[in-house]
Amino acid sequence: MNAKRQLLEFTVEQTVLICSCANYLEMSNQYLESMKAGRYR
């Protein structure tokens, strides 16, 4: 039972990590797009 709980906590941590990374990439991607748009206008 304890191993199951540890696995669950690990999975949750990984999910949060992946989500925050994806969020960061999305934000930096939008930032780069707006920089490009501003430069070529």
PDB file of N, H, CA, C and O in Angstrom:
ATOM      1  N   MET A   1       0.833  -1.202   0.000  1.00  0.00           N
ATOM      2  CA  MET A   1       0.000   0.000   0.000  1.00  0.00           C
ATOM      3  C   MET A   1       0.871   1.256   0.000  1.00  0.00           C
ATOM      4  O   MET A   1       0.587   2.225  -0.704  1.00  0.00           O
ATOM      5  N   ASN A   2       1.937   1.221   0.803  1.00  0.00           N
ATOM      6  H   ASN A   2       2.168   0.434   1.375  1.00  0.00           H
ATOM      7  CA  ASN A   2       2.821   2.370   0.878  1.00  0.00           C
ATOM      8  C   ASN A   2       3.502   2.647  -0.465  1.00  0.00           C
ATOM      9  O   ASN A   2       3.663   3.799  -0.867  1.00  0.00           O
ATOM     10  N   ALA A   3       3.900   1.568  -1.150  1.00  0.00           N
ATOM     11  H   ALA A   3       3.769   0.632  -0.823  1.00  0.00           H
ATOM     12  CA  ALA A   3       4.538   1.717  -2.454  1.00  0.00           C
ATOM     13  C   ALA A   3       3.569   2.349  -3.454  1.00  0.00           C
ATOM     14  O   ALA A   3       3.952   3.177  -4.280  1.00  0.00           O
ATOM     15  N   LYS A   4       2.307   1.936  -3.357  1.00  0.00           N
ATOM     16  H   LYS A   4       1.995   1.264  -2.686  1.00  0.00           H
ATOM     17  CA  LYS A   4       1.304   2.513  -4.256  1.00  0.00           C
ATOM     18  C   LYS A   4       1.182   4.014  -4.025  1.00  0.00           C
ATOM     19  O   LYS A   4       1.099   4.802  -4.967  1.00  0.00           O
ATOM     20  N   ARG A   5       1.173   4.387  -2.755  1.00  0.00           N
ATOM     21  H   ARG A   5       1.240   3.747  -1.990  1.00  0.00           H
ATOM     22  CA  ARG A   5       1.036   5.804  -2.433  1.00  0.00           C
ATOM     23  C   ARG A   5       2.242   6.596  -2.919  1.00  0.00           C
ATOM     24  O   ARG A   5       2.095   7.705  -3.433  1.00  0.00           O
ATOM     25  N   GLN A   6       3.429   6.031  -2.759  1.00  0.00           N
ATOM     26  H   GLN A   6       3.548   5.130  -2.342  1.00  0.00           H
ATOM     27  CA  GLN A   6       4.644   6.697  -3.234  1.00  0.00           C
ATOM     28  C   GLN A   6       4.599   6.868  -4.745  1.00  0.00           C
ATOM     29  O   GLN A   6       4.987   7.909  -5.275  1.00  0.00           O
ATOM     30  N   LEU A   7       4.124   5.845  -5.427  1.00  0.00           N
ATOM     31  H   LEU A   7       3.809   5.000  -4.996  1.00  0.00           H
ATOM     32  CA  LEU A   7       4.020   5.907  -6.885  1.00  0.00           C
ATOM     33  C   LEU A   7       3.045   6.988  -7.303  1.00  0.00           C
ATOM     34  O   LEU A   7       3.296   7.737  -8.247  1.00  0.00           O
ATOM     35  N   LEU A   8       1.924   7.064  -6.591  1.00  0.00           N
ATOM     36  H   LEU A   8       1.719   6.456  -5.824  1.00  0.00           H
ATOM     37  CA  LEU A   8       0.915   8.070  -6.898  1.00  0.00           C
ATOM     38  C   LEU A   8       1.490   9.475  -6.710  1.00  0.00           C
ATOM     39  O   LEU A   8       1.313  10.341  -7.567  1.00  0.00           O
ATOM     40  N   GLU A   9       2.169   9.695  -5.603  1.00  0.00           N
ATOM     41  H   GLU A   9       2.313   8.991  -4.907  1.00  0.00           H
ATOM     42  CA  GLU A   9       2.766  11.010  -5.342  1.00  0.00           C
ATOM     43  C   GLU A   9       3.799  11.353  -6.404  1.00  0.00           C
ATOM     44  O   GLU A   9       3.882  12.495  -6.857  1.00  0.00           O
ATOM     45  N   PHE A  10       4.585  10.358  -6.798  1.00  0.00           N
ATOM     46  H   PHE A  10       4.517   9.431  -6.431  1.00  0.00           H
ATOM     47  CA  PHE A  10       5.590  10.567  -7.842  1.00  0.00           C
ATOM     48  C   PHE A  10       4.921  10.955  -9.152  1.00  0.00           C
ATOM     49  O   PHE A  10       5.375  11.866  -9.845  1.00  0.00           O
ATOM     50  N   THR A  11       3.828  10.252  -9.489  1.00  0.00           N
ATOM     51  H   THR A  11       3.459   9.512  -8.926  1.00  0.00           H
ATOM     52  CA  THR A  11       3.102  10.520 -10.724  1.00  0.00           C
ATOM     53  C   THR A  11       2.540  11.936 -10.722  1.00  0.00           C
ATOM     54  O   THR A  11       2.612  12.647 -11.724  1.00  0.00           O
ATOM     55  N   VAL A  12       1.983  12.336  -9.586  1.00  0.00           N
ATOM     56  H   VAL A  12       1.925  11.758  -8.772  1.00  0.00           H
ATOM     57  CA  VAL A  12       1.430  13.689  -9.471  1.00  0.00           C
ATOM     58  C   VAL A  12       2.532  14.723  -9.648  1.00  0.00           C
ATOM     59  O   VAL A  12       2.345  15.717 -10.351  1.00  0.00           O
ATOM     60  N   GLU A  13       3.677  14.496  -9.016  1.00  0.00           N
ATOM     61  H   GLU A  13       3.828  13.688  -8.446  1.00  0.00           H
ATOM     62  CA  GLU A  13       4.793  15.434  -9.142  1.00  0.00           C
ATOM     63  C   GLU A  13       5.250  15.542 -10.587  1.00  0.00           C
ATOM     64  O   GLU A  13       5.500  16.641 -11.084  1.00  0.00           O
ATOM     65  N   GLN A  14       5.360  14.397 -11.264  1.00  0.00           N
ATOM     66  H   GLN A  14       5.157  13.505 -10.861  1.00  0.00           H
ATOM     67  CA  GLN A  14       5.785  14.404 -12.659  1.00  0.00           C
ATOM     68  C   GLN A  14       4.784  15.160 -13.528  1.00  0.00           C
ATOM     69  O   GLN A  14       5.166  15.926 -14.412  1.00  0.00           O
ATOM     70  N   THR A  15       3.488  14.932 -13.262  1.00  0.00           N
ATOM     71  H   THR A  15       3.178  14.310 -12.543  1.00  0.00           H
ATOM     72  CA  THR A  15       2.446  15.598 -14.044  1.00  0.00           C
ATOM     73  C   THR A  15       2.530  17.106 -13.880  1.00  0.00           C
ATOM     74  O   THR A  15       2.441  17.855 -14.854  1.00  0.00           O
ATOM     75  N   VAL A  16       2.702  17.545 -12.634  1.00  0.00           N
ATOM     76  H   VAL A  16       2.774  16.937 -11.843  1.00  0.00           H
ATOM     77  CA  VAL A  16       2.815  18.986 -12.364  1.00  0.00           C
ATOM     78  C   VAL A  16       4.039  19.556 -13.072  1.00  0.00           C
ATOM     79  O   VAL A  16       3.986  20.638 -13.657  1.00  0.00           O
ATOM     80  N   LEU A  17       5.138  18.812 -13.011  1.00  0.00           N
ATOM     81  H   LEU A  17       5.181  17.933 -12.537  1.00  0.00           H
ATOM     82  CA  LEU A  17       6.375  19.252 -13.640  1.00  0.00           C
ATOM     83  C   LEU A  17       6.185  19.400 -15.146  1.00  0.00           C
ATOM     84  O   LEU A  17       6.577  20.410 -15.732  1.00  0.00           O
ATOM     85  N   ILE A  18       5.584  18.392 -15.768  1.00  0.00           N
ATOM     86  H   ILE A  18       5.266  17.571 -15.292  1.00  0.00           H
ATOM     87  CA  ILE A  18       5.349  18.415 -17.216  1.00  0.00           C
ATOM     88  C   ILE A  18       4.434  19.579 -17.592  1.00  0.00           C
ATOM     89  O   ILE A  18       4.672  20.277 -18.577  1.00  0.00           O
ATOM     90  N   CYS A  19       3.379  19.777 -16.787  1.00  0.00           N
ATOM     91  H   CYS A  19       3.186  19.209 -15.986  1.00  0.00           H
ATOM     92  CA  CYS A  19       2.433  20.860 -17.072  1.00  0.00           C
ATOM     93  C   CYS A  19       3.117  22.215 -16.988  1.00  0.00           C
ATOM     94  O   CYS A  19       2.910  23.071 -17.848  1.00  0.00           O
ATOM     95  N   SER A  20       3.924  22.415 -15.968  1.00  0.00           N
ATOM     96  H   SER A  20       4.093  21.720 -15.269  1.00  0.00           H
ATOM     97  CA  SER A  20       4.581  23.710 -15.819  1.00  0.00           C
ATOM     98  C   SER A  20       5.620  23.922 -16.922  1.00  0.00           C
ATOM     99  O   SER A  20       5.826  25.047 -17.377  1.00  0.00           O
ATOM    100  N   CYS A  21       6.267  22.849 -17.344  1.00  0.00           N
ATOM    101  H   CYS A  21       6.100  21.935 -16.974  1.00  0.00           H
ATOM    102  CA  CYS A  21       7.219  22.960 -18.454  1.00  0.00           C
ATOM    103  C   CYS A  21       6.493  23.318 -19.745  1.00  0.00           C
ATOM    104  O   CYS A  21       6.941  24.186 -20.495  1.00  0.00           O
ATOM    105  N   ALA A  22       5.379  22.653 -20.001  1.00  0.00           N
ATOM    106  H   ALA A  22       5.016  21.948 -19.391  1.00  0.00           H
ATOM    107  CA  ALA A  22       4.595  22.925 -21.206  1.00  0.00           C
ATOM    108  C   ALA A  22       4.093  24.363 -21.184  1.00  0.00           C
ATOM    109  O   ALA A  22       4.100  25.052 -22.204  1.00  0.00           O
ATOM    110  N   ASN A  23       3.658  24.804 -20.009  1.00  0.00           N
ATOM    111  H   ASN A  23       3.652  24.244 -19.181  1.00  0.00           H
ATOM    112  CA  ASN A  23       3.192  26.180 -19.842  1.00  0.00           C
ATOM    113  C   ASN A  23       4.309  27.160 -20.162  1.00  0.00           C
ATOM    114  O   ASN A  23       4.097  28.148 -20.865  1.00  0.00           O
ATOM    115  N   TYR A  24       5.489  26.885 -19.646  1.00  0.00           N
ATOM    116  H   TYR A  24       5.661  26.083 -19.074  1.00  0.00           H
ATOM    117  CA  TYR A  24       6.637  27.756 -19.863  1.00  0.00           C
ATOM    118  C   TYR A  24       6.998  27.812 -21.341  1.00  0.00           C
ATOM    119  O   TYR A  24       7.262  28.886 -21.882  1.00  0.00           O
ATOM    120  N   LEU A  25       7.010  26.648 -21.993  1.00  0.00           N
ATOM    121  H   LEU A  25       6.796  25.776 -21.554  1.00  0.00           H
ATOM    122  CA  LEU A  25       7.331  26.602 -23.414  1.00  0.00           C
ATOM    123  C   LEU A  25       6.301  27.377 -24.231  1.00  0.00           C
ATOM    124  O   LEU A  25       6.651  28.104 -25.161  1.00  0.00           O
ATOM    125  N   GLU A  26       5.040  27.216 -23.876  1.00  0.00           N
ATOM    126  H   GLU A  26       4.756  26.626 -23.121  1.00  0.00           H
ATOM    127  CA  GLU A  26       3.965  27.925 -24.567  1.00  0.00           C
ATOM    128  C   GLU A  26       4.151  29.431 -24.423  1.00  0.00           C
ATOM    129  O   GLU A  26       4.022  30.173 -25.397  1.00  0.00           O
ATOM    130  N   MET A  27       4.453  29.878 -23.212  1.00  0.00           N
ATOM    131  H   MET A  27       4.557  29.275 -22.421  1.00  0.00           H
ATOM    132  CA  MET A  27       4.642  31.309 -22.960  1.00  0.00           C
ATOM    133  C   MET A  27       5.842  31.853 -23.722  1.00  0.00           C
ATOM    134  O   MET A  27       5.753  32.912 -24.344  1.00  0.00           O
ATOM    135  N   SER A  28       6.960  31.142 -23.681  1.00  0.00           N
ATOM    136  H   SER A  28       7.033  30.282 -23.176  1.00  0.00           H
ATOM    137  CA  SER A  28       8.151  31.623 -24.371  1.00  0.00           C
ATOM    138  C   SER A  28       7.940  31.593 -25.883  1.00  0.00           C
ATOM    139  O   SER A  28       8.479  32.431 -26.606  1.00  0.00           O
ATOM    140  N   ASN A  29       7.158  30.627 -26.357  1.00  0.00           N
ATOM    141  H   ASN A  29       6.721  29.946 -25.770  1.00  0.00           H
ATOM    142  CA  ASN A  29       6.837  30.545 -27.775  1.00  0.00           C
ATOM    143  C   ASN A  29       6.027  31.767 -28.204  1.00  0.00           C
ATOM    144  O   ASN A  29       6.325  32.385 -29.227  1.00  0.00           O
ATOM    145  N   GLN A  30       5.004  32.115 -27.423  1.00  0.00           N
ATOM    146  H   GLN A  30       4.762  31.613 -26.592  1.00  0.00           H
ATOM    147  CA  GLN A  30       4.185  33.291 -27.721  1.00  0.00           C
ATOM    148  C   GLN A  30       5.037  34.549 -27.672  1.00  0.00           C
ATOM    149  O   GLN A  30       4.870  35.450 -28.494  1.00  0.00           O
ATOM    150  N   TYR A  31       5.947  34.611 -26.715  1.00  0.00           N
ATOM    151  H   TYR A  31       6.083  33.879 -26.047  1.00  0.00           H
ATOM    152  CA  TYR A  31       6.833  35.765 -26.581  1.00  0.00           C
ATOM    153  C   TYR A  31       7.696  35.911 -27.834  1.00  0.00           C
ATOM    154  O   TYR A  31       7.843  37.010 -28.368  1.00  0.00           O
ATOM    155  N   LEU A  32       8.262  34.801 -28.296  1.00  0.00           N
ATOM    156  H   LEU A  32       8.142  33.908 -27.861  1.00  0.00           H
ATOM    157  CA  LEU A  32       9.094  34.841 -29.497  1.00  0.00           C
ATOM    158  C   LEU A  32       8.276  35.254 -30.716  1.00  0.00           C
ATOM    159  O   LEU A  32       8.740  36.031 -31.550  1.00  0.00           O
ATOM    160  N   GLU A  33       7.054  34.726 -30.811  1.00  0.00           N
ATOM    161  H   GLU A  33       6.678  34.095 -30.133  1.00  0.00           H
ATOM    162  CA  GLU A  33       6.182  35.084 -31.932  1.00  0.00           C
ATOM    163  C   GLU A  33       5.897  36.577 -31.939  1.00  0.00           C
ATOM    164  O   GLU A  33       5.951  37.214 -32.991  1.00  0.00           O
ATOM    165  N   SER A  34       5.593  37.143 -30.770  1.00  0.00           N
ATOM    166  H   SER A  34       5.550  36.626 -29.915  1.00  0.00           H
ATOM    167  CA  SER A  34       5.285  38.575 -30.699  1.00  0.00           C
ATOM    168  C   SER A  34       6.539  39.409 -30.998  1.00  0.00           C
ATOM    169  O   SER A  34       6.443  40.487 -31.584  1.00  0.00           O
ATOM    170  N   MET A  35       7.711  38.909 -30.595  1.00  0.00           N
ATOM    171  H   MET A  35       7.790  38.033 -30.119  1.00  0.00           H
ATOM    172  CA  MET A  35       8.955  39.616 -30.908  1.00  0.00           C
ATOM    173  C   MET A  35       9.164  39.648 -32.418  1.00  0.00           C
ATOM    174  O   MET A  35       9.512  40.685 -32.982  1.00  0.00           O
ATOM    175  N   LYS A  36       8.951  38.509 -33.066  1.00  0.00           N
ATOM    176  H   LYS A  36       8.669  37.666 -32.607  1.00  0.00           H
ATOM    177  CA  LYS A  36       9.108  38.421 -34.519  1.00  0.00           C
ATOM    178  C   LYS A  36       8.124  39.341 -35.219  1.00  0.00           C
ATOM    179  O   LYS A  36       8.479  40.061 -36.152  1.00  0.00           O
ATOM    180  N   ALA A  37       6.872  39.307 -34.751  1.00  0.00           N
ATOM    181  H   ALA A  37       6.583  38.722 -33.993  1.00  0.00           H
ATOM    182  CA  ALA A  37       5.824  40.143 -35.356  1.00  0.00           C
ATOM    183  C   ALA A  37       6.190  41.615 -35.216  1.00  0.00           C
ATOM    184  O   ALA A  37       6.010  42.399 -36.148  1.00  0.00           O
ATOM    185  N   GLY A  38       6.708  41.987 -34.039  1.00  0.00           N
ATOM    186  H   GLY A  38       6.855  41.351 -33.282  1.00  0.00           H
ATOM    187  CA  GLY A  38       7.080  43.383 -33.812  1.00  0.00           C
ATOM    188  C   GLY A  38       8.255  43.796 -34.687  1.00  0.00           C
ATOM    189  O   GLY A  38       8.342  44.944 -35.122  1.00  0.00           O
ATOM    190  N   ARG A  39       9.159  42.853 -34.941  1.00  0.00           N
ATOM    191  H   ARG A  39       9.088  41.920 -34.587  1.00  0.00           H
ATOM    192  CA  ARG A  39      10.364  43.174 -35.711  1.00  0.00           C
ATOM    193  C   ARG A  39      10.049  43.354 -37.192  1.00  0.00           C
ATOM    194  O   ARG A  39      10.605  44.229 -37.857  1.00  0.00           O
ATOM    195  N   TYR A  40       9.149  42.516 -37.697  1.00  0.00           N
ATOM    196  H   TYR A  40       8.697  41.806 -37.157  1.00  0.00           H
ATOM    197  CA  TYR A  40       8.898  42.547 -39.143  1.00  0.00           C
ATOM    198  C   TYR A  40       7.787  43.495 -39.549  1.00  0.00           C
ATOM    199  O   TYR A  40       7.471  43.612 -40.733  1.00  0.00           O
ATOM    200  N   ARG A  41       7.183  44.183 -38.565  1.00  0.00           N
ATOM    201  H   ARG A  41       7.440  44.088 -37.603  1.00  0.00           H
ATOM    202  CA  ARG A  41       6.077  45.061 -38.915  1.00  0.00           C
ATOM    203  C   ARG A  41       6.581  46.326 -39.601  1.00  0.00           C
ATOM    204  O   ARG A  41       5.783  47.188 -39.970  1.00  0.00           O
TER     205      ARG A  41
END
